[in-house]
Amino acid sequence: MNPASFTPINRRVLLSPLASETVTAGGLVIPDNAHNPSHRAKIVAVHKDAMVSPGQTVMLGLYTGTPVELNGTSYLLVAEEDLLAVCDA
């Protein structure tokens, strides 16, 4: 299934998680086994009455959402109310 033809229902949004940081601001490299899931994601698809739109970057809780795989790519299906903030500049 193509994410462009995916329409979430019940006030949910489909997110593509962004990669978590691998180097700290001080230059320290974070080992692979110490990575937490990213708190940021890009919106891929939304329900028809959404207050957010595809392409926006949002912040979400650490373990928020249901993992979904479409065409071998991992996404998160999240209730719109669980989004914490829109990060677009």
C-alpha positions in Angstrom: 0.0 0.0 0.0 1.3 3.4 -0.9 1.3 5.9 2.0 -0.2 8.6 -0.3 -3.3 6.5 -0.6 -3.5 5.9 3.2 -6.2 7.9 5.0 -6.2 7.5 8.8 -9.6 7.6 10.6 -10.7 8.5 14.1 -8.5 11.6 14.3 -5.3 9.8 13.7 -2.2 10.8 11.7 0.5 8.7 9.9 4.0 9.7 10.9 7.5 8.9 9.5 9.9 9.0 12.5 13.0 11.1 12.1 16.4 9.6 12.9 17.5 10.2 16.5 20.7 12.1 17.1 23.9 10.1 16.9 26.3 12.8 18.2 25.7 15.1 21.1 26.1 18.9 21.0 29.5 18.4 22.7 30.7 16.0 20.0 30.2 12.7 21.9 29.1 9.8 19.7 26.1 7.9 21.1 26.4 4.1 20.7 23.7 2.3 18.8 22.6 0.4 21.9 22.0 3.6 23.8 19.6 5.3 21.3 16.1 6.2 22.3 13.3 6.4 19.7 13.1 9.9 18.2 10.7 12.4 19.6 10.2 14.0 16.2 8.4 12.8 13.1 7.2 14.1 9.7 3.5 13.9 9.0 2.7 11.6 6.0 -1.1 11.4 6.0 -3.9 12.9 8.1 -7.7 12.4 8.6 -10.0 14.8 6.8 -10.6 17.2 9.7 -7.0 17.4 11.0 -5.5 20.5 12.5 -2.0 19.5 11.1 -1.0 18.8 7.5 1.3 16.4 5.6 4.9 17.6 5.5 4.9 19.3 8.9 7.4 18.1 11.6 5.9 17.3 15.0 7.0 16.3 18.4 5.5 13.3 20.2 5.9 11.3 23.4 8.7 8.8 23.6 6.6 5.6 23.1 3.5 7.1 21.5 1.7 5.4 18.6 1.2 2.1 16.9 3.9 0.9 14.5 2.7 0.3 10.9 4.7 -1.0 8.0 3.8 0.0 4.4 5.8 -1.2 1.4 8.7 -2.2 3.8 8.9 1.3 5.4 8.1 1.7 9.1 5.6 4.4 10.2 3.7 5.3 13.4 -0.1 5.7 13.5 -0.8 8.3 16.3 -3.9 9.9 17.6 -3.8 13.6 16.8 -4.3 14.5 20.4 -1.1 12.7 21.3 1.0 15.1 19.2 2.8 17.6 21.5 3.9 20.4 19.2 4.5 21.4 15.6 8.2 22.1 15.0 8.1 23.9 11.6 10.1 27.1 11.5 
